[in-house]
Amino acid sequence: MYRKQGQNPISPENFEFPFSGKLSSDNRWVVLASLIPWAEFEDEYSDELSIEMGAPAKPFRMALGALIIKEKLGISDRETVEQIKDNPYLQYFIGMSSYSNENPFDSSMLVHFRERISADLVNKVNQKMVKKMLEATSSQESEKKTEDAYGLANAVLSPEKEGSSPKNRGKLILDATCAPGDISYPTDLNLLNQARKQTERIIDLLYEQIKRTLEKKPRTYREIARKDYLEVAKKRRVSQKDRRKAIRKQLQYLKRNLSYIDQLILAGAFLENFTNRQYKMLLVVAEVYRQQLWLYENKKQSIDDRIVSLNQPHIRPIIRGKAGKPVEFGAKLSASCFEGYVFLDHISWDNFNESGDLKSQVEAFKNFTDYYPESVHVDKIYRTRENRAWCKERGIRISGSPLGRPPANVSKEKKKQALSDERIRNSIEGKFGQAKRRFSLGRVMAKLSHTSQTAIAITFLVMNLSTHLSWVFCAFLCLFFKNRPFLEIGIIERYAFASYRQQKLIFDLA
């Protein structure tokens, strides 16, 4: 059951304390709460929840707010609940009207929050939130007489003259990366050993149902099978011949166990008594045996839809070709970046060619800003003939050298332009590094397919919130040091290492 919340948002002044005091309006959680459009997406969140049946569900602000707090602080589900319990600002952030010394919900509810809030809903909130930030920036800059030719926020709401088509503006940066899942490095021998142990548990469960009618329990040779596995797994260096021999033995053990499972089912055991997780594990193990048997008989190293984890069978190996990590195991995603904000455009558990997303990403940029970008900054894989021709038709300059033999003499302007394009494209690489080092994109701890996608989308939303907070803090520093000429050298140093938007803000306030 879901009960809709009131349309009037809670203000920091009306937040009730058991003692005298009130919340500070410039606290980061109060500022972040004012940026997120909670009420606009509550109806979409509650569509799948019943209004009459069941216990009352937690409101949308509490569900999304808890996920944002967890990602922002980089803590576990249990620690998230404890932090909310101790901090009145976090309680206000999730929509509570007064301070409470009790847990607002159980830590297991965060799993349900990730299931109810889809990645598409998080992306919609992210786009609406960024548009709100840009509108706030454009309203401040519209008061000035001079206009910034390169600023995107100034043109988001500026109407064009009647009868004139909007010109291309802004710089769009595109790239793809992989979000690794929380699994151990998969090997064929280890995967078969885990599958064998799962079949042994399934045989034990099926035998318990018909042990009164069955004279003797099927022999699984689990101790001998484990000994054969450890004999090879503990070696530091294993020859190809020994590894294939160990894989063949595990395949034989697994084949025998699967045949015993079929015999127990024919003897009267019921799979209906299994939980969904146990039944799913049986199907995964059977598919792992089929794939590994085909790889062994054909002496191959790859197969379509290869399973690399029994607990997370949706994870696929993603060949990236990076130094040190040629293959990553997780979800592949395409992202776009402009004005320092990052958007998740495409996510898939199967490998795909990111160059096919360029058109849809540029069109998404046009739907967001009502005009095409002036230039698109991408790496070499995006610069196909089709993408070049498509961008040329719309007056979009694509970064990189043109096709064909490079000219003998390159002008200084072209060299400078190429260097500038690479520097601009580095910003999205920095965003990926921030998402993987500062946030949880480097290892997605969620176990299900849809909850993992939600966790990835939450990372991009929280990263945009952190970007906005850093710009607000930069503006505060500029106002603080404005009338202090003895600190002018420090301002110049910060200006040299700041991004373009921060440089513009420092220039306007100094």
GIZIPE-V844446 format. One record per residue. N is the residue number from 1. RES is the residue in three letters. D_FIRST is the distance of its C-alpha to the first C-alpha in Angstrom with 1 decimal. Layout:
n=N res=RES d_first=D_FIRST
n=N res=RES d_first=D_FIRST
//
This chain:
n=1 res=MET d_first=0.0
n=2 res=TYR d_first=3.8
n=3 res=ARG d_first=6.8
n=4 res=LYS d_first=10.0
n=5 res=GLN d_first=12.9
n=6 res=GLY d_first=16.3
n=7 res=GLN d_first=18.8
n=8 res=ASN d_first=21.5
n=9 res=PRO d_first=21.8
n=10 res=ILE d_first=22.9
n=11 res=SER d_first=26.7
n=12 res=PRO d_first=28.5
n=13 res=GLU d_first=30.6
n=14 res=ASN d_first=27.7
n=15 res=PHE d_first=26.4
n=16 res=GLU d_first=27.1
n=17 res=PHE d_first=29.3
n=18 res=PRO d_first=30.3
n=19 res=PHE d_first=33.8
n=20 res=SER d_first=35.6
n=21 res=GLY d_first=35.1
n=22 res=LYS d_first=33.0
n=23 res=LEU d_first=31.8
n=24 res=SER d_first=34.3
n=25 res=SER d_first=33.7
n=26 res=ASP d_first=35.6
n=27 res=ASN d_first=33.6
n=28 res=ARG d_first=32.5
n=29 res=TRP d_first=28.7
n=30 res=VAL d_first=28.9
n=31 res=VAL d_first=30.8
n=32 res=LEU d_first=28.4
n=33 res=ALA d_first=25.3
n=34 res=SER d_first=27.2
n=35 res=LEU d_first=27.9
n=36 res=ILE d_first=24.4
n=37 res=PRO d_first=22.7
n=38 res=TRP d_first=19.2
n=39 res=ALA d_first=18.2
n=40 res=GLU d_first=19.6
n=41 res=PHE d_first=17.3
n=42 res=GLU d_first=13.9
n=43 res=ASP d_first=13.4
n=44 res=GLU d_first=14.6
n=45 res=TYR d_first=12.3
n=46 res=SER d_first=9.1
n=47 res=ASP d_first=10.7
n=48 res=GLU d_first=9.8
n=49 res=LEU d_first=6.0
n=50 res=SER d_first=4.6
n=51 res=ILE d_first=4.6
n=52 res=GLU d_first=5.5
n=53 res=MET d_first=5.0
n=54 res=GLY d_first=4.7
n=55 res=ALA d_first=5.4
n=56 res=PRO d_first=4.7
n=57 res=ALA d_first=5.8
n=58 res=LYS d_first=9.3
n=59 res=PRO d_first=10.6
n=60 res=PHE d_first=12.9
n=61 res=ARG d_first=16.0
n=62 res=MET d_first=15.4
n=63 res=ALA d_first=14.7
n=64 res=LEU d_first=17.7
n=65 res=GLY d_first=19.8
n=66 res=ALA d_first=19.7
n=67 res=LEU d_first=20.9
n=68 res=ILE d_first=23.5
n=69 res=ILE d_first=24.7
n=70 res=LYS d_first=25.1
n=71 res=GLU d_first=27.1
n=72 res=LYS d_first=29.1
n=73 res=LEU d_first=30.2
n=74 res=GLY d_first=30.6
n=75 res=ILE d_first=29.2
n=76 res=SER d_first=27.1
n=77 res=ASP d_first=23.5
n=78 res=ARG d_first=24.6
n=79 res=GLU d_first=27.0
n=80 res=THR d_first=24.4
n=81 res=VAL d_first=22.4
n=82 res=GLU d_first=25.8
n=83 res=GLN d_first=26.9
n=84 res=ILE d_first=23.9
n=85 res=LYS d_first=24.5
n=86 res=ASP d_first=28.2
n=87 res=ASN d_first=28.2
n=88 res=PRO d_first=27.1
n=89 res=TYR d_first=27.5
n=90 res=LEU d_first=24.9
n=91 res=GLN d_first=22.5
n=92 res=TYR d_first=23.3
n=93 res=PHE d_first=22.9
n=94 res=ILE d_first=19.2
n=95 res=GLY d_first=18.6
n=96 res=MET d_first=19.1
n=97 res=SER d_first=21.2
n=98 res=SER d_first=23.3
n=99 res=TYR d_first=24.9
n=100 res=SER d_first=23.5
n=101 res=ASN d_first=25.5
n=102 res=GLU d_first=22.5
n=103 res=ASN d_first=20.6
n=104 res=PRO d_first=17.5
n=105 res=PHE d_first=15.9
n=106 res=ASP d_first=17.5
n=107 res=SER d_first=19.7
n=108 res=SER d_first=18.1
n=109 res=MET d_first=15.0
n=110 res=LEU d_first=17.4
n=111 res=VAL d_first=17.6
n=112 res=HIS d_first=13.9
n=113 res=PHE d_first=14.5
n=114 res=ARG d_first=17.5
n=115 res=GLU d_first=15.8
n=116 res=ARG d_first=13.1
n=117 res=ILE d_first=15.8
n=118 res=SER d_first=18.7
n=119 res=ALA d_first=22.3
n=120 res=ASP d_first=22.6
n=121 res=LEU d_first=20.0
n=122 res=VAL d_first=21.9
n=123 res=ASN d_first=25.1
n=124 res=LYS d_first=24.0
n=125 res=VAL d_first=23.2
n=126 res=ASN d_first=26.5
n=127 res=GLN d_first=28.5
n=128 res=LYS d_first=27.1
n=129 res=MET d_first=27.8
n=130 res=VAL d_first=31.3
n=131 res=LYS d_first=32.1
n=132 res=LYS d_first=31.2
n=133 res=MET d_first=33.5
n=134 res=LEU d_first=36.3
n=135 res=GLU d_first=36.0
n=136 res=ALA d_first=36.4
n=137 res=THR d_first=39.4
n=138 res=SER d_first=40.9
n=139 res=SER d_first=40.7
n=140 res=GLN d_first=42.7
n=141 res=GLU d_first=45.2
n=142 res=SER d_first=45.7
n=143 res=GLU d_first=47.6
n=144 res=LYS d_first=50.3
n=145 res=LYS d_first=53.1
n=146 res=THR d_first=53.4
n=147 res=GLU d_first=51.0
n=148 res=ASP d_first=50.2
n=149 res=ALA d_first=51.2
n=150 res=TYR d_first=49.1
n=151 res=GLY d_first=45.9
n=152 res=LEU d_first=42.8
n=153 res=ALA d_first=40.8
n=154 res=ASN d_first=43.6
n=155 res=ALA d_first=43.3
n=156 res=VAL d_first=39.6
n=157 res=LEU d_first=39.7
n=158 res=SER d_first=43.4
n=159 res=PRO d_first=44.2
n=160 res=GLU d_first=47.0
n=161 res=LYS d_first=49.9
n=162 res=GLU d_first=49.8
n=163 res=GLY d_first=51.3
n=164 res=SER d_first=51.2
n=165 res=SER d_first=48.9
n=166 res=PRO d_first=47.1
n=167 res=LYS d_first=49.0
n=168 res=ASN d_first=47.8
n=169 res=ARG d_first=46.7
n=170 res=GLY d_first=45.3
n=171 res=LYS d_first=45.4
n=172 res=LEU d_first=42.8
n=173 res=ILE d_first=42.8
n=174 res=LEU d_first=41.5
n=175 res=ASP d_first=41.3
n=176 res=ALA d_first=39.5
n=177 res=THR d_first=38.8
n=178 res=CYS d_first=37.1
n=179 res=ALA d_first=34.3
n=180 res=PRO d_first=35.4
n=181 res=GLY d_first=33.0
n=182 res=ASP d_first=33.3
n=183 res=ILE d_first=35.6
n=184 res=SER d_first=39.2
n=185 res=TYR d_first=42.0
n=186 res=PRO d_first=42.0
n=187 res=THR d_first=45.3
n=188 res=ASP d_first=46.0
n=189 res=LEU d_first=47.4
n=190 res=ASN d_first=44.5
n=191 res=LEU d_first=42.0
n=192 res=LEU d_first=43.9
n=193 res=ASN d_first=44.1
n=194 res=GLN d_first=40.4
n=195 res=ALA d_first=39.9
n=196 res=ARG d_first=42.5
n=197 res=LYS d_first=40.8
n=198 res=GLN d_first=37.5
n=199 res=THR d_first=39.4
n=200 res=GLU d_first=41.0
n=201 res=ARG d_first=37.7
n=202 res=ILE d_first=36.6
n=203 res=ILE d_first=40.0
n=204 res=ASP d_first=39.5
n=205 res=LEU d_first=36.1
n=206 res=LEU d_first=37.6
n=207 res=TYR d_first=40.7
n=208 res=GLU d_first=38.9
n=209 res=GLN d_first=37.7
n=210 res=ILE d_first=41.3
n=211 res=LYS d_first=43.5
n=212 res=ARG d_first=45.0
n=213 res=THR d_first=46.2
n=214 res=LEU d_first=47.2
n=215 res=GLU d_first=50.5
n=216 res=LYS d_first=50.2
n=217 res=LYS d_first=47.4
n=218 res=PRO d_first=47.9
n=219 res=ARG d_first=49.7
n=220 res=THR d_first=47.9
n=221 res=TYR d_first=50.6
n=222 res=ARG d_first=47.9
n=223 res=GLU d_first=50.4
n=224 res=ILE d_first=53.0
n=225 res=ALA d_first=50.4
n=226 res=ARG d_first=49.2
n=227 res=LYS d_first=52.9
n=228 res=ASP d_first=53.6
n=229 res=TYR d_first=50.7
n=230 res=LEU d_first=51.7
n=231 res=GLU d_first=55.3
n=232 res=VAL d_first=54.5
n=233 res=ALA d_first=51.4
n=234 res=LYS d_first=53.4
n=235 res=LYS d_first=56.2
n=236 res=ARG d_first=56.5
n=237 res=ARG d_first=58.2
n=238 res=VAL d_first=57.6
n=239 res=SER d_first=59.8
n=240 res=GLN d_first=58.4
n=241 res=LYS d_first=60.1
n=242 res=ASP d_first=58.5
n=243 res=ARG d_first=55.0
n=244 res=ARG d_first=55.3
n=245 res=LYS d_first=56.7
n=246 res=ALA d_first=53.7
n=247 res=ILE d_first=51.2
n=248 res=ARG d_first=53.1
n=249 res=LYS d_first=52.9
n=250 res=GLN d_first=49.1
n=251 res=LEU d_first=48.7
n=252 res=GLN d_first=50.8
n=253 res=TYR d_first=48.7
n=254 res=LEU d_first=45.5
n=255 res=LYS d_first=47.0
n=256 res=ARG d_first=48.1
n=257 res=ASN d_first=44.7
n=258 res=LEU d_first=43.0
n=259 res=SER d_first=45.6
n=260 res=TYR d_first=45.0
n=261 res=ILE d_first=41.3
n=262 res=ASP d_first=42.2
n=263 res=GLN d_first=44.7
n=264 res=LEU d_first=42.2
n=265 res=ILE d_first=39.8
n=266 res=LEU d_first=42.7
n=267 res=ALA d_first=43.7
n=268 res=GLY d_first=40.4
n=269 res=ALA d_first=37.9
n=270 res=PHE d_first=34.3
n=271 res=LEU d_first=32.2
n=272 res=GLU d_first=29.1
n=273 res=ASN d_first=29.1
n=274 res=PHE d_first=28.6
n=275 res=THR d_first=25.4
n=276 res=ASN d_first=24.4
n=277 res=ARG d_first=26.0
n=278 res=GLN d_first=29.2
n=279 res=TYR d_first=29.5
n=280 res=LYS d_first=29.0
n=281 res=MET d_first=31.7
n=282 res=LEU d_first=34.1
n=283 res=LEU d_first=33.8
n=284 res=VAL d_first=34.3
n=285 res=VAL d_first=37.4
n=286 res=ALA d_first=38.9
n=287 res=GLU d_first=38.6
n=288 res=VAL d_first=40.1
n=289 res=TYR d_first=43.0
n=290 res=ARG d_first=43.6
n=291 res=GLN d_first=43.7
n=292 res=GLN d_first=45.8
n=293 res=LEU d_first=48.3
n=294 res=TRP d_first=48.8
n=295 res=LEU d_first=49.4
n=296 res=TYR d_first=51.9
n=297 res=GLU d_first=53.8
n=298 res=ASN d_first=54.1
n=299 res=LYS d_first=54.6
n=300 res=LYS d_first=52.0
n=301 res=GLN d_first=49.9
n=302 res=SER d_first=47.0
n=303 res=ILE d_first=44.9
n=304 res=ASP d_first=42.1
n=305 res=ASP d_first=38.5
n=306 res=ARG d_first=39.9
n=307 res=ILE d_first=37.6
n=308 res=VAL d_first=38.4
n=309 res=SER d_first=35.7
n=310 res=LEU d_first=34.3
n=311 res=ASN d_first=31.1
n=312 res=GLN d_first=30.5
n=313 res=PRO d_first=32.2
n=314 res=HIS d_first=31.0
n=315 res=ILE d_first=33.3
n=316 res=ARG d_first=36.7
n=317 res=PRO d_first=40.0
n=318 res=ILE d_first=40.5
n=319 res=ILE d_first=44.2
n=320 res=ARG d_first=44.7
n=321 res=GLY d_first=48.4
n=322 res=LYS d_first=48.0
n=323 res=ALA d_first=50.6
n=324 res=GLY d_first=49.6
n=325 res=LYS d_first=46.4
n=326 res=PRO d_first=47.5
n=327 res=VAL d_first=44.3
n=328 res=GLU d_first=40.8
n=329 res=PHE d_first=37.9
n=330 res=GLY d_first=34.5
n=331 res=ALA d_first=33.1
n=332 res=LYS d_first=35.4
n=333 res=LEU d_first=34.4
n=334 res=SER d_first=36.1
n=335 res=ALA d_first=35.8
n=336 res=SER d_first=37.4
n=337 res=CYS d_first=38.6
n=338 res=PHE d_first=40.1
n=339 res=GLU d_first=40.8
n=340 res=GLY d_first=39.5
n=341 res=TYR d_first=35.9
n=342 res=VAL d_first=34.8
n=343 res=PHE d_first=32.4
n=344 res=LEU d_first=31.1
n=345 res=ASP d_first=32.2
n=346 res=HIS d_first=32.3
n=347 res=ILE d_first=31.1
n=348 res=SER d_first=32.1
n=349 res=TRP d_first=32.7
n=350 res=ASP d_first=35.9
n=351 res=ASN d_first=39.0
n=352 res=PHE d_first=39.8
n=353 res=ASN d_first=42.4
n=354 res=GLU d_first=41.1
n=355 res=SER d_first=43.9
n=356 res=GLY d_first=42.0
n=357 res=ASP d_first=39.2
n=358 res=LEU d_first=41.7
n=359 res=LYS d_first=41.5
n=360 res=SER d_first=37.7
n=361 res=GLN d_first=37.6
n=362 res=VAL d_first=40.3
n=363 res=GLU d_first=38.6
n=364 res=ALA d_first=35.3
n=365 res=PHE d_first=37.5
n=366 res=LYS d_first=38.9
n=367 res=ASN d_first=35.6
n=368 res=PHE d_first=34.7
n=369 res=THR d_first=38.0
n=370 res=ASP d_first=39.6
n=371 res=TYR d_first=42.6
n=372 res=TYR d_first=43.9
n=373 res=PRO d_first=44.9
n=374 res=GLU d_first=48.5
n=375 res=SER d_first=48.7
n=376 res=VAL d_first=46.6
n=377 res=HIS d_first=47.3
n=378 res=VAL d_first=46.8
n=379 res=ASP d_first=48.6
n=380 res=LYS d_first=51.0
n=381 res=ILE d_first=48.6
n=382 res=TYR d_first=47.1
n=383 res=ARG d_first=50.6
n=384 res=THR d_first=51.1
n=385 res=ARG d_first=53.4
n=386 res=GLU d_first=50.5
n=387 res=ASN d_first=48.5
n=388 res=ARG d_first=51.7
n=389 res=ALA d_first=52.5
n=390 res=TRP d_first=49.0
n=391 res=CYS d_first=49.1
n=392 res=LYS d_first=52.7
n=393 res=GLU d_first=51.8
n=394 res=ARG d_first=49.3
n=395 res=GLY d_first=51.6
n=396 res=ILE d_first=49.7
n=397 res=ARG d_first=51.9
n=398 res=ILE d_first=50.8
n=399 res=SER d_first=52.0
n=400 res=GLY d_first=54.5
n=401 res=SER d_first=58.0
n=402 res=PRO d_first=58.8
n=403 res=LEU d_first=59.6
n=404 res=GLY d_first=63.1
n=405 res=ARG d_first=65.8
n=406 res=PRO d_first=65.5
n=407 res=PRO d_first=68.3
n=408 res=ALA d_first=71.3
n=409 res=ASN d_first=71.0
n=410 res=VAL d_first=67.6
n=411 res=SER d_first=67.7
n=412 res=LYS d_first=66.5
n=413 res=GLU d_first=63.9
n=414 res=LYS d_first=62.2
n=415 res=LYS d_first=62.3
n=416 res=LYS d_first=60.7
n=417 res=GLN d_first=58.1
n=418 res=ALA d_first=57.2
n=419 res=LEU d_first=57.0
n=420 res=SER d_first=54.8
n=421 res=ASP d_first=52.4
n=422 res=GLU d_first=52.1
n=423 res=ARG d_first=51.4
n=424 res=ILE d_first=48.6
n=425 res=ARG d_first=47.1
n=426 res=ASN d_first=47.2
n=427 res=SER d_first=44.3
n=428 res=ILE d_first=41.7
n=429 res=GLU d_first=43.3
n=430 res=GLY d_first=42.8
n=431 res=LYS d_first=39.2
n=432 res=PHE d_first=38.7
n=433 res=GLY d_first=40.6
n=434 res=GLN d_first=38.5
n=435 res=ALA d_first=35.3
n=436 res=LYS d_first=36.8
n=437 res=ARG d_first=38.6
n=438 res=ARG d_first=36.6
n=439 res=PHE d_first=33.1
n=440 res=SER d_first=31.7
n=441 res=LEU d_first=32.8
n=442 res=GLY d_first=35.8
n=443 res=ARG d_first=33.8
n=444 res=VAL d_first=30.2
n=445 res=MET d_first=28.7
n=446 res=ALA d_first=25.5
n=447 res=LYS d_first=26.1
n=448 res=LEU d_first=24.1
n=449 res=SER d_first=25.2
n=450 res=HIS d_first=22.2
n=451 res=THR d_first=21.5
n=452 res=SER d_first=25.2
n=453 res=GLN d_first=25.2
n=454 res=THR d_first=22.4
n=455 res=ALA d_first=24.5
n=456 res=ILE d_first=27.6
n=457 res=ALA d_first=26.0
n=458 res=ILE d_first=24.9
n=459 res=THR d_first=28.6
n=460 res=PHE d_first=29.9
n=461 res=LEU d_first=27.6
n=462 res=VAL d_first=28.6
n=463 res=MET d_first=32.2
n=464 res=ASN d_first=32.3
n=465 res=LEU d_first=31.0
n=466 res=SER d_first=33.8
n=467 res=THR d_first=36.3
n=468 res=HIS d_first=35.5
n=469 res=LEU d_first=35.8
n=470 res=SER d_first=39.2
n=471 res=TRP d_first=40.5
n=472 res=VAL d_first=39.6
n=473 res=PHE d_first=41.4
n=474 res=CYS d_first=44.3
n=475 res=ALA d_first=44.6
n=476 res=PHE d_first=44.7
n=477 res=LEU d_first=47.5
n=478 res=CYS d_first=49.4
n=479 res=LEU d_first=49.3
n=480 res=PHE d_first=50.3
n=481 res=PHE d_first=53.3
n=482 res=LYS d_first=54.3
n=483 res=ASN d_first=57.1
n=484 res=ARG d_first=58.3
n=485 res=PRO d_first=61.1
n=486 res=PHE d_first=61.9
n=487 res=LEU d_first=58.6
n=488 res=GLU d_first=59.2
n=489 res=ILE d_first=60.0
n=490 res=GLY d_first=56.6
n=491 res=ILE d_first=54.9
n=492 res=ILE d_first=57.0
n=493 res=GLU d_first=56.0
n=494 res=ARG d_first=52.3
n=495 res=TYR d_first=52.9
n=496 res=ALA d_first=54.7
n=497 res=PHE d_first=51.8
n=498 res=ALA d_first=48.9
n=499 res=SER d_first=47.1
n=500 res=TYR d_first=48.1
n=501 res=ARG d_first=45.3
n=502 res=GLN d_first=46.1
n=503 res=GLN d_first=49.8
n=504 res=LYS d_first=49.3
n=505 res=LEU d_first=47.4
n=506 res=ILE d_first=50.1
n=507 res=PHE d_first=52.8
n=508 res=ASP d_first=51.2
n=509 res=LEU d_first=50.7
n=510 res=ALA d_first=54.0
//
